[in-house]
Amino acid sequence: MGLKASIIGVLVALLHGVPPARAQIAAGTRTTPDGKQVLISKDVGKERWAISMNLADGTVTGNVFRSGDVPSFVWCERTGDDGSLDPVSGEIRYSCRGAALCEASPCEASAWTTLADVALPGAFFLPAEDPFAPLRTEEHFCDDTCHFAEFLQVGEYSYTLESEYCNYLTLVQGTRTAIAPGDEILIRFWHFALTAPDPGRAYLAIQIGDRIVWDARLPIPCRGGLVGLIPGGDCIDTPGLADVGPARFTADFAAPAGTPIYVHVQNHGDNDYSLVEASARGVSLIDHDAWRLASRGLPSLPPSGVVPPRGPDSCKPTEF
């Protein structure tokens, strides 16, 4: 089998061979110490794939090893996705090139040949330090001084993101209490009125362990409020466009205390989000002072390198 046919065959196998379930079994993946790449080493049929995903631009590169043969090389450029904002089953589109082993200099760039356009599920790149990493694109950035614990004006403690200076964020900590099947879970996620120069979409999610237990896809523009607490009550100024899970629901799973809980926000435009509560049986699952950054390695500025000037209260916790 030739290089091109082999690599295309393996890409197709990857697309159809990854189980659709959200739960991820142990796999050969690891996020690099600087948080900028996910390294993947997986067997697919008779092939061993040793590749990496660059989280800054979405490119995938590495080696394909066939039993008893020299390695081949593959480089794939991310060209888009299916728009589902699902880090597990959502499909990511790539344009790929391949090359055989280069045994002596010069190793000409012209040796790379076009393979095919393929789509892979986000599950192939998981688990990772940031379980939402497959959703990252080169447009994402974050100034880490612009998310912080603070008191809201209503007098409740929360964790706030100012998305004008950080449009992608994943945080993690261990749950403060155990969860049992039948426990009532309550998520209180607040946002002010969502605006942007162009229409867009925001994505909020809570993941416990290896399962996303709650998420919301909000159109922009969208009026402000708590998300998912009133059925059909989100973004009524843009009717029919919000896709929001109920913020009060019954757990159908068990998780011991200390299970990782993640909060994730993606945004389009200049908006503020605050996670106020995540609780089970009325007992808080989180400590707003205990969040750790999972989405490491993001640039602090957008691709243009330009952000609006900060006002005196920008990226600063409210003090009472």
Secondary structure, DSSP 8 states (H G I E B T S, - for coil): --HHHHHHHHHHHHHHHS--SS-----SEEE-TTSSEEEEEEEETTEEEEEEEETTT--EEEEEEETTS--EEEEEEEEEE-S---TTT-EEEEEEEEE----SS---GGG-EEEEEEEEEGGGG-S-SSTTGGG--TT--B-GGGEEEEE-TTS-EEEEEETTSBSEEEEEEE-SS-B-TT-EEEEEEEE--B--SS-EEEEEEEEETTEEEEEEEEEESB--EESSSSTT-S-TTSTT--EE--SEEE--S-B-TT-EEEEEEE-SSS-EEEEEEEEETTEES--TT--EE-STT--SS-TT-------TTTT-----
